[in-house]
Amino acid sequence: MQGLRGLAWLLALQSAGELLARGLHLPFPGPVVGMVLLIPALRWPLVREPVSQCADFLLSHLSLLFIPVGVGVMTHLALLSQYGGRMLVVLVLSTWIGLAVTALTLYTLSRRDIEDEAPHG
């Protein structure tokens, strides 16, 4: 029962996020706004405990959520054979670019922290 309350909280916050995103013409999707609303809501045990149980349930059945993706790939094998090589190149390149940007950002931030901690003479 507690897990259903958690799902109700998640759906309510997602709906509130959707209403805010559409009503205020925000440049973010409604579910993202709902996640931002969820962050402060998790401070209250009334929200945190049911959402925690719902999250545990969803995570334990996470593999089931990949079935629709697998079916979609199987039904579009012709497209995959036609564009699969290009998609693979784009996935590999975007992954490497993301890793490089993350590494450079981490390097820059850590270097800045070292400079801030160094004694100024």
Secondary structure by P-SEA (a helix, b strand, c coil): caaaaaaaaaaaaaaaaaaaaaaacccccaaaaaaaaaaaaacccccaaaaaaaaaaaaaaccccaaaaaaaaaaaaaaaaacaaaaaaaaaaaaaaaaaaaaaaaaaaaaaaaaaacccc
